[in-house]
């Protein structure tokens, strides 16, 4: 049985179906790319997969169990990076990372946090308020969660947005390593990226 299974998902918006009859399965080491025009429901489908926008009908199963009854087990199994920054501008990168990890029930020591910030290109900016960071630097800070937060499933909404060439290369390497280690990635992107072969679902 596949690790992640979506069965006949339907979501309505203002009484009309945003998507209907969506079914797919993803196993260890696989990635699924969602494709479609703006407004086709890609972000909503990602949020449906992780329980932030429950489907009007259909179900999502994780390791054979409906995610609605998985509770914390499923929430700890995924990390979600939305298209919006999801950062608190008044906090520093270090404070934002500590907060995100604490909310998810994880921790990291100072040395490890600094090591990850260095790896993603933010060393020297760890004590600046995030309002002082560029859009690309904020995106890199979100990427740090992928390195700090253990998770089998990465759910990524336009993860390459605002990244420069070096940032794109780094994120592609991170996703490739995640898949090679048996992880799963479900993502949206308007760009073709040098990633291992995967499946595409058109909305």
Residue pairs with C-beta under 8 A, 6 or more apart in sequence:
1 63
1 64
2 25
2 26
2 27
3 26
3 27
3 28
3 62
3 63
3 152
3 153
3 184
4 25
4 26
4 27
4 49
4 60
4 61
4 62
4 153
4 184
4 186
5 24
5 25
5 26
5 60
5 61
6 22
6 23
6 24
6 25
6 49
6 58
6 59
6 60
6 61
7 23
7 58
7 59
7 60
7 61
8 21
8 22
8 23
8 57
8 58
8 59
9 19
9 20
9 21
9 22
9 23
9 45
9 48
9 55
9 57
9 58
9 59
9 60
10 17
10 19
10 20
10 21
10 22
10 55
10 56
10 57
10 58
11 17
11 18
11 19
11 20
11 41
11 44
11 45
11 48
11 53
11 55
11 56
12 18
12 56
13 44
18 40
18 41
18 44
19 40
19 41
19 44
19 45
19 203
22 45
22 58
22 201
22 203
23 58
24 32
24 199
24 201
26 32
26 184
26 186
26 199
27 184
28 152
28 182
28 183
28 184
29 179
29 180
29 182
29 183
29 184
30 179
30 184
30 185
30 198
30 199
31 175
31 179
31 184
31 185
31 186
31 187
31 195
31 196
31 198
31 199
32 185
32 186
32 187
32 198
32 199
32 200
32 201
33 187
33 188
33 189
33 198
33 199
33 200
33 201
34 42
34 45
34 46
34 186
34 187
34 188
34 200
34 201
34 203
35 42
35 188
35 200
35 201
35 202
35 203
36 42
36 202
36 203
40 203
41 203
42 157
42 188
42 203
43 82
43 83
43 157
43 188
44 53
45 203
46 80
46 155
46 157
46 186
46 188
47 53
48 54
48 55
48 60
49 60
49 155
49 186
50 78
50 80
50 155
51 60
51 67
51 68
51 74
51 75
52 80
54 68
59 66
59 67
59 68
60 66
60 67
61 67
62 70
62 73
62 74
62 77
62 153
67 74
72 105
75 104
76 104
76 105
76 151
77 151
77 152
77 153
78 151
78 152
78 153
78 154
78 155
79 104
79 145
79 146
79 149
79 151
79 153
79 154
79 155
80 155
80 156
80 157
81 142
81 143
81 145
81 146
81 154
81 155
81 156
81 157
81 159
82 157
83 157
83 158
83 161
85 135
85 138
85 139
85 142
86 142
87 96
87 130
87 138
87 141
87 142
88 95
88 96
88 99
88 130
89 129
89 130
89 131
90 129
90 130
90 131
91 99
91 129
91 130
92 126
92 127
92 128
92 129
92 130
93 117
93 122
93 125
93 126
93 128
93 130
93 133
93 141
93 144
94 110
94 113
94 114
94 117
94 126
94 127
96 130
96 141
97 108
97 113
97 116
97 117
97 141
97 144
97 145
97 148
98 108
98 113
100 145
100 149
101 107
101 108
101 145
101 148
101 149
104 149
106 148
106 149
106 150
108 116
108 148
112 148
113 126
113 148
114 123
114 126
116 144
116 147
116 148
117 123
117 125
117 126
117 144
119 147
120 140
120 141
120 143
120 144
120 147
120 170
121 137
121 140
121 166
121 167
121 170
122 133
122 137
122 140
122 141
122 144
125 132
125 133
125 137
130 138
130 141
133 141
134 162
135 162
136 162
136 163
136 164
136 167
138 162
139 159
139 161
139 162
139 163
139 167
140 163
140 167
143 159
143 167
143 170
143 171
143 174
146 154
146 174
146 178
147 174
151 183
152 182
152 183
152 184
153 183
153 184
153 185
153 186
154 175
154 178
154 183
154 184
154 185
154 186
154 187
155 186
155 187
156 175
156 185
156 186
156 187
156 188
157 187
157 188
158 188
158 189
158 190
159 171
159 187
159 189
160 167
160 168
160 171
160 189
160 191
160 193
163 171
168 191
168 193
172 193
172 194
172 195
175 185
175 187
175 195
176 195
176 196
178 185
179 185
179 196
180 196
185 198
